[in-house]
């Protein structure tokens, strides 16, 4: 009886902890360390991102991993660009449809982005807006999230390459932004964007610093890959604590040729005028 009681208490504590994490995520509090000054750091991040979006006249934003539309709503406050969102978890459909129907320049697609056109199992967390992923949770991830692969339902969803999608729509843009927040599937999204990568001036991506999802690429590997695509890293920030260290960080990359032109122009304005 004592063993059963202990197991029951453990399950209850996991459920309570999971509910707390969901609530924190909904209100964008995440795992912020109580002694940090992270709010100030994130204000710097937003300033940098907003500065480049305005400077480069971004006219198209690809939103890979739309979730409940948080990123798109924030982005709309600073830009009138067309937003094309991708979210494979159809449980987010009501929230996304309610928001996007009020915005004539926001298109939502209920598919995932990846490195090939196919159908694949999506791991569904317990609530819409949870961290659904095309990858299983790692052993560390199960401890970190208080969730397990055995507790996760699966649903077959469509995966498309971004370059295939854009070629079908024939969308015209030379000043695009690619935002990637896809729970361990970052490398696959980048590989599936290879045919249109020259259209992007900015890449905003969530880089994993710990392996929450099994087989996900490490932050260093992703940085090197994006640099090989012709982009330079210009800003990093995090607000998610893994105790110790950060769980992940948001990174902003700018096309190398564009960045060089900006720096040369600023140099002439400051030192030669």
GUDOBA-501666 format. One record per residue (C-alpha): residue number from 1; residue in one letter; x, y, z. Coordinates in steps of 0.1 Angstrom, whole numbers, plus 5000, padded with zeros to 4 digits. Layout:
// GUDOBA-501666
<node num="NUM" residuo="A" x="X" y="Y" z="Z"/>
...
END
This chain:
// GUDOBA-501666
<node num="1" residuo="X" x="5000" y="5000" z="5000"/>
<node num="2" residuo="X" x="5028" y="5023" z="5008"/>
<node num="3" residuo="X" x="5044" y="5017" z="4974"/>
<node num="4" residuo="X" x="5011" y="5023" z="4956"/>
<node num="5" residuo="X" x="5007" y="5056" z="4975"/>
<node num="6" residuo="X" x="5042" y="5067" z="4966"/>
<node num="7" residuo="X" x="5036" y="5060" z="4929"/>
<node num="8" residuo="X" x="5003" y="5078" z="4930"/>
<node num="9" residuo="X" x="5019" y="5108" z="4947"/>
<node num="10" residuo="X" x="5047" y="5108" z="4921"/>
<node num="11" residuo="X" x="5021" y="5108" z="4892"/>
<node num="12" residuo="X" x="5002" y="5136" z="4908"/>
<node num="13" residuo="X" x="5033" y="5157" z="4913"/>
<node num="14" residuo="X" x="5042" y="5151" z="4876"/>
<node num="15" residuo="X" x="5008" y="5162" z="4866"/>
<node num="16" residuo="X" x="5009" y="5193" z="4888"/>
<node num="17" residuo="X" x="5043" y="5202" z="4875"/>
<node num="18" residuo="X" x="5032" y="5198" z="4839"/>
<node num="19" residuo="X" x="5002" y="5220" z="4844"/>
<node num="20" residuo="X" x="5024" y="5247" z="4859"/>
<node num="21" residuo="X" x="5048" y="5245" z="4829"/>
<node num="22" residuo="X" x="5019" y="5249" z="4805"/>
<node num="23" residuo="X" x="5006" y="5279" z="4824"/>
<node num="24" residuo="X" x="5040" y="5295" z="4825"/>
<node num="25" residuo="X" x="5045" y="5289" z="4787"/>
<node num="26" residuo="X" x="5011" y="5304" z="4779"/>
<node num="27" residuo="X" x="5021" y="5336" z="4797"/>
<node num="28" residuo="X" x="5056" y="5336" z="4782"/>
<node num="29" residuo="X" x="5073" y="5333" z="4816"/>
<node num="30" residuo="X" x="5090" y="5300" z="4808"/>
<node num="31" residuo="X" x="5118" y="5288" z="4831"/>
<node num="32" residuo="X" x="5133" y="5322" z="4839"/>
<node num="33" residuo="X" x="5158" y="5320" z="4867"/>
<node num="34" residuo="X" x="5145" y="5341" z="4896"/>
<node num="35" residuo="X" x="5178" y="5360" z="4902"/>
<node num="36" residuo="X" x="5185" y="5368" z="4865"/>
<node num="37" residuo="X" x="5181" y="5402" z="4847"/>
<node num="38" residuo="X" x="5168" y="5383" z="4817"/>
<node num="39" residuo="X" x="5139" y="5408" z="4810"/>
<node num="40" residuo="X" x="5165" y="5435" z="4801"/>
<node num="41" residuo="X" x="5184" y="5410" z="4778"/>
<node num="42" residuo="X" x="5152" y="5402" z="4759"/>
<node num="43" residuo="X" x="5144" y="5438" z="4754"/>
<node num="44" residuo="X" x="5178" y="5441" z="4737"/>
<node num="45" residuo="X" x="5170" y="5411" z="4715"/>
<node num="46" residuo="X" x="5136" y="5426" z="4704"/>
<node num="47" residuo="X" x="5153" y="5459" z="4696"/>
<node num="48" residuo="X" x="5179" y="5442" z="4674"/>
<node num="49" residuo="X" x="5153" y="5421" z="4656"/>
<node num="50" residuo="X" x="5129" y="5450" z="4651"/>
<node num="51" residuo="X" x="5158" y="5472" z="4639"/>
<node num="52" residuo="X" x="5168" y="5448" z="4611"/>
<node num="53" residuo="X" x="5132" y="5441" z="4601"/>
<node num="54" residuo="X" x="5126" y="5478" z="4596"/>
<node num="55" residuo="X" x="5159" y="5485" z="4580"/>
<node num="56" residuo="X" x="5156" y="5457" z="4554"/>
<node num="57" residuo="X" x="5120" y="5464" z="4545"/>
<node num="58" residuo="X" x="5110" y="5428" z="4551"/>
<node num="59" residuo="X" x="5080" y="5420" z="4529"/>
<node num="60" residuo="X" x="5075" y="5383" z="4536"/>
<node num="61" residuo="X" x="5077" y="5364" z="4569"/>
<node num="62" residuo="X" x="5078" y="5326" z="4570"/>
<node num="63" residuo="X" x="5066" y="5314" z="4604"/>
<node num="64" residuo="X" x="5077" y="5278" z="4608"/>
<node num="65" residuo="X" x="5061" y="5265" z="4640"/>
<node num="66" residuo="X" x="5032" y="5290" z="4645"/>
<node num="67" residuo="X" x="5019" y="5274" z="4677"/>
<node num="68" residuo="X" x="4990" y="5296" z="4688"/>
<node num="69" residuo="X" x="5001" y="5326" z="4667"/>
<node num="70" residuo="X" x="5021" y="5344" z="4694"/>
<node num="71" residuo="X" x="5051" y="5352" z="4672"/>
<node num="72" residuo="X" x="5029" y="5364" z="4642"/>
<node num="73" residuo="X" x="5009" y="5387" z="4664"/>
<node num="74" residuo="X" x="5040" y="5403" z="4679"/>
<node num="75" residuo="X" x="5056" y="5405" z="4644"/>
<node num="76" residuo="X" x="5025" y="5422" z="4630"/>
<node num="77" residuo="X" x="5029" y="5451" z="4654"/>
<node num="78" residuo="X" x="5062" y="5461" z="4637"/>
<node num="79" residuo="X" x="5056" y="5451" z="4601"/>
<node num="80" residuo="X" x="5029" y="5450" z="4574"/>
<node num="81" residuo="X" x="5047" y="5421" z="4556"/>
<node num="82" residuo="X" x="5028" y="5391" z="4544"/>
<node num="83" residuo="X" x="5030" y="5363" z="4570"/>
<node num="84" residuo="X" x="5028" y="5327" z="4560"/>
<node num="85" residuo="X" x="5025" y="5304" z="4590"/>
<node num="86" residuo="X" x="5030" y="5266" z="4593"/>
<node num="87" residuo="X" x="5015" y="5247" z="4622"/>
<node num="88" residuo="X" x="5010" y="5209" z="4620"/>
<node num="89" residuo="X" x="4990" y="5206" z="4653"/>
<node num="90" residuo="X" x="4954" y="5211" z="4641"/>
<node num="91" residuo="X" x="4944" y="5216" z="4678"/>
<node num="92" residuo="X" x="4958" y="5251" z="4673"/>
<node num="93" residuo="X" x="4934" y="5257" z="4644"/>
<node num="94" residuo="X" x="4907" y="5275" z="4662"/>
<node num="95" residuo="X" x="4930" y="5300" z="4678"/>
<node num="96" residuo="X" x="4950" y="5306" z="4646"/>
<node num="97" residuo="X" x="4919" y="5309" z="4624"/>
<node num="98" residuo="X" x="4904" y="5334" z="4648"/>
<node num="99" residuo="X" x="4935" y="5356" z="4646"/>
<node num="100" residuo="X" x="4944" y="5352" z="4609"/>
<node num="101" residuo="X" x="4909" y="5358" z="4597"/>
<node num="102" residuo="X" x="4913" y="5394" z="4610"/>
<node num="103" residuo="X" x="4944" y="5399" z="4590"/>
<node num="104" residuo="X" x="4942" y="5397" z="4552"/>
<node num="105" residuo="X" x="4980" y="5394" z="4548"/>
<node num="106" residuo="X" x="4983" y="5363" z="4571"/>
<node num="107" residuo="X" x="4981" y="5329" z="4556"/>
<node num="108" residuo="X" x="4981" y="5297" z="4578"/>
<node num="109" residuo="X" x="4989" y="5262" z="4566"/>
<node num="110" residuo="X" x="4982" y="5232" z="4588"/>
<node num="111" residuo="X" x="5013" y="5212" z="4577"/>
<node num="112" residuo="X" x="5048" y="5209" z="4590"/>
<node num="113" residuo="X" x="5080" y="5221" z="4572"/>
<node num="114" residuo="X" x="5108" y="5196" z="4567"/>
<node num="115" residuo="X" x="5135" y="5183" z="4543"/>
<node num="116" residuo="X" x="5112" y="5162" z="4521"/>
<node num="117" residuo="X" x="5075" y="5160" z="4511"/>
<node num="118" residuo="X" x="5060" y="5132" z="4530"/>
<node num="119" residuo="X" x="5036" y="5121" z="4557"/>
<node num="120" residuo="X" x="5050" y="5115" z="4592"/>
<node num="121" residuo="X" x="5039" y="5109" z="4628"/>
<node num="122" residuo="X" x="5036" y="5140" z="4649"/>
<node num="123" residuo="X" x="5040" y="5136" z="4687"/>
<node num="124" residuo="X" x="5011" y="5154" z="4703"/>
<node num="125" residuo="X" x="5014" y="5168" z="4738"/>
<node num="126" residuo="X" x="4985" y="5169" z="4761"/>
<node num="127" residuo="X" x="4972" y="5204" z="4752"/>
<node num="128" residuo="X" x="4970" y="5225" z="4721"/>
<node num="129" residuo="X" x="4999" y="5249" z="4720"/>
<node num="130" residuo="X" x="5021" y="5223" z="4738"/>
<node num="131" residuo="X" x="5056" y="5215" z="4724"/>
<node num="132" residuo="X" x="5045" y="5190" z="4698"/>
<node num="133" residuo="X" x="5074" y="5176" z="4677"/>
<node num="134" residuo="X" x="5082" y="5153" z="4649"/>
<node num="135" residuo="X" x="5109" y="5139" z="4671"/>
<node num="136" residuo="X" x="5105" y="5118" z="4703"/>
<node num="137" residuo="X" x="5115" y="5133" z="4736"/>
<node num="138" residuo="X" x="5150" y="5123" z="4748"/>
<node num="139" residuo="X" x="5157" y="5107" z="4782"/>
<node num="140" residuo="X" x="5168" y="5141" z="4795"/>
<node num="141" residuo="X" x="5137" y="5157" z="4779"/>
<node num="142" residuo="X" x="5114" y="5134" z="4798"/>
<node num="143" residuo="X" x="5129" y="5146" z="4831"/>
<node num="144" residuo="X" x="5130" y="5182" z="4820"/>
<node num="145" residuo="X" x="5094" y="5184" z="4808"/>
<node num="146" residuo="X" x="5078" y="5159" z="4832"/>
<node num="147" residuo="X" x="5063" y="5143" z="4801"/>
<node num="148" residuo="X" x="5071" y="5109" z="4784"/>
<node num="149" residuo="X" x="5069" y="5093" z="4750"/>
<node num="150" residuo="X" x="5045" y="5067" z="4765"/>
<node num="151" residuo="X" x="5021" y="5095" z="4774"/>
<node num="152" residuo="X" x="5022" y="5111" z="4740"/>
<node num="153" residuo="X" x="4996" y="5105" z="4713"/>
<node num="154" residuo="X" x="5006" y="5104" z="4676"/>
<node num="155" residuo="X" x="4989" y="5118" z="4645"/>
<node num="156" residuo="X" x="4999" y="5114" z="4609"/>
<node num="157" residuo="X" x="5005" y="5148" z="4594"/>
<node num="158" residuo="X" x="5018" y="5162" z="4561"/>
<node num="159" residuo="X" x="5053" y="5175" z="4559"/>
<node num="160" residuo="X" x="5064" y="5198" z="4530"/>
<node num="161" residuo="X" x="5096" y="5214" z="4518"/>
<node num="162" residuo="X" x="5095" y="5252" z="4520"/>
<node num="163" residuo="X" x="5110" y="5256" z="4486"/>
<node num="164" residuo="X" x="5084" y="5233" z="4471"/>
<node num="165" residuo="X" x="5056" y="5252" z="4488"/>
<node num="166" residuo="X" x="5069" y="5286" z="4477"/>
<node num="167" residuo="X" x="5074" y="5274" z="4441"/>
<node num="168" residuo="X" x="5038" y="5263" z="4440"/>
<node num="169" residuo="X" x="5025" y="5297" z="4452"/>
<node num="170" residuo="X" x="5051" y="5316" z="4431"/>
<node num="171" residuo="X" x="5054" y="5342" z="4458"/>
<node num="172" residuo="X" x="5076" y="5371" z="4448"/>
<node num="173" residuo="X" x="5099" y="5384" z="4475"/>
<node num="174" residuo="X" x="5136" y="5393" z="4478"/>
<node num="175" residuo="X" x="5134" y="5406" z="4514"/>
<node num="176" residuo="X" x="5120" y="5377" z="4534"/>
<node num="177" residuo="X" x="5124" y="5366" z="4570"/>
<node num="178" residuo="X" x="5125" y="5329" z="4580"/>
<node num="179" residuo="X" x="5115" y="5322" z="4616"/>
<node num="180" residuo="X" x="5120" y="5286" z="4629"/>
<node num="181" residuo="X" x="5107" y="5273" z="4662"/>
<node num="182" residuo="X" x="5100" y="5236" z="4656"/>
<node num="183" residuo="X" x="5111" y="5217" z="4687"/>
<node num="184" residuo="X" x="5142" y="5198" z="4674"/>
<node num="185" residuo="X" x="5133" y="5198" z="4637"/>
<node num="186" residuo="X" x="5154" y="5229" z="4628"/>
<node num="187" residuo="X" x="5180" y="5213" z="4606"/>
<node num="188" residuo="X" x="5153" y="5196" z="4585"/>
<node num="189" residuo="X" x="5134" y="5229" z="4579"/>
<node num="190" residuo="X" x="5167" y="5245" z="4568"/>
<node num="191" residuo="X" x="5174" y="5216" z="4544"/>
<node num="192" residuo="X" x="5140" y="5219" z="4529"/>
<node num="193" residuo="X" x="5145" y="5257" z="4523"/>
<node num="194" residuo="X" x="5177" y="5253" z="4503"/>
<node num="195" residuo="X" x="5160" y="5261" z="4470"/>
<node num="196" residuo="X" x="5147" y="5295" z="4482"/>
<node num="197" residuo="X" x="5173" y="5304" z="4508"/>
<node num="198" residuo="X" x="5186" y="5333" z="4486"/>
<node num="199" residuo="X" x="5152" y="5351" z="4491"/>
<node num="200" residuo="X" x="5158" y="5355" z="4529"/>
<node num="201" residuo="X" x="5176" y="5385" z="4544"/>
<node num="202" residuo="X" x="5170" y="5373" z="4580"/>
<node num="203" residuo="X" x="5167" y="5340" z="4598"/>
<node num="204" residuo="X" x="5153" y="5339" z="4633"/>
<node num="205" residuo="X" x="5157" y="5305" z="4650"/>
<node num="206" residuo="X" x="5154" y="5288" z="4683"/>
<node num="207" residuo="X" x="5187" y="5270" z="4690"/>
<node num="208" residuo="X" x="5186" y="5240" z="4714"/>
<node num="209" residuo="X" x="5213" y="5240" z="4740"/>
<node num="210" residuo="X" x="5202" y="5208" z="4756"/>
<node num="211" residuo="X" x="5188" y="5177" z="4739"/>
<node num="212" residuo="X" x="5151" y="5178" z="4748"/>
<node num="213" residuo="X" x="5142" y="5160" z="4715"/>
<node num="214" residuo="X" x="5161" y="5129" z="4706"/>
<node num="215" residuo="X" x="5184" y="5133" z="4676"/>
<node num="216" residuo="X" x="5180" y="5171" z="4673"/>
<node num="217" residuo="X" x="5209" y="5191" z="4660"/>
<node num="218" residuo="X" x="5230" y="5210" z="4686"/>
<node num="219" residuo="X" x="5232" y="5248" z="4686"/>
<node num="220" residuo="X" x="5268" y="5248" z="4673"/>
<node num="221" residuo="X" x="5260" y="5225" z="4644"/>
<node num="222" residuo="X" x="5230" y="5247" z="4634"/>
<node num="223" residuo="X" x="5251" y="5279" z="4636"/>
<node num="224" residuo="X" x="5278" y="5264" z="4614"/>
<node num="225" residuo="X" x="5252" y="5252" z="4589"/>
<node num="226" residuo="X" x="5235" y="5286" z="4587"/>
<node num="227" residuo="X" x="5268" y="5304" z="4583"/>
<node num="228" residuo="X" x="5276" y="5280" z="4554"/>
<node num="229" residuo="X" x="5244" y="5291" z="4538"/>
<node num="230" residuo="X" x="5258" y="5327" z="4537"/>
<node num="231" residuo="X" x="5245" y="5343" z="4569"/>
<node num="232" residuo="X" x="5262" y="5359" z="4599"/>
<node num="233" residuo="X" x="5250" y="5357" z="4635"/>
<node num="234" residuo="X" x="5242" y="5391" z="4649"/>
<node num="235" residuo="X" x="5222" y="5385" z="4681"/>
<node num="236" residuo="X" x="5216" y="5359" z="4708"/>
<node num="237" residuo="X" x="5192" y="5359" z="4738"/>
<node num="238" residuo="X" x="5175" y="5334" z="4761"/>
<node num="239" residuo="X" x="5148" y="5335" z="4787"/>
<node num="240" residuo="X" x="5145" y="5297" z="4793"/>
<node num="241" residuo="X" x="5164" y="5282" z="4822"/>
<node num="242" residuo="X" x="5174" y="5245" z="4823"/>
<node num="243" residuo="X" x="5189" y="5245" z="4858"/>
<node num="244" residuo="X" x="5218" y="5249" z="4854"/>
<node num="245" residuo="X" x="5224" y="5267" z="4821"/>
<node num="246" residuo="X" x="5199" y="5277" z="4794"/>
<node num="247" residuo="X" x="5175" y="5252" z="4776"/>
<node num="248" residuo="X" x="5177" y="5271" z="4743"/>
<node num="249" residuo="X" x="5183" y="5305" z="4729"/>
<node num="250" residuo="X" x="5169" y="5327" z="4701"/>
<node num="251" residuo="X" x="5194" y="5336" z="4674"/>
<node num="252" residuo="X" x="5192" y="5362" z="4646"/>
<node num="253" residuo="X" x="5212" y="5358" z="4614"/>
<node num="254" residuo="X" x="5215" y="5383" z="4585"/>
<node num="255" residuo="X" x="5226" y="5376" z="4549"/>
<node num="256" residuo="X" x="5263" y="5381" z="4548"/>
<node num="257" residuo="X" x="5264" y="5403" z="4517"/>
<node num="258" residuo="X" x="5236" y="5425" z="4531"/>
<node num="259" residuo="X" x="5254" y="5428" z="4565"/>
<node num="260" residuo="X" x="5286" y="5438" z="4548"/>
<node num="261" residuo="X" x="5268" y="5466" z="4529"/>
<node num="262" residuo="X" x="5252" y="5478" z="4561"/>
<node num="263" residuo="X" x="5285" y="5480" z="4580"/>
<node num="264" residuo="X" x="5302" y="5497" z="4551"/>
<node num="265" residuo="X" x="5274" y="5523" z="4548"/>
<node num="266" residuo="X" x="5274" y="5529" z="4585"/>
<node num="267" residuo="X" x="5312" y="5533" z="4585"/>
<node num="268" residuo="X" x="5310" y="5559" z="4557"/>
<node num="269" residuo="X" x="5283" y="5578" z="4575"/>
<node num="270" residuo="X" x="5301" y="5579" z="4609"/>
<node num="271" residuo="X" x="5337" y="5583" z="4598"/>
<node num="272" residuo="X" x="5338" y="5598" z="4563"/>
<node num="273" residuo="X" x="5310" y="5625" z="4565"/>
END
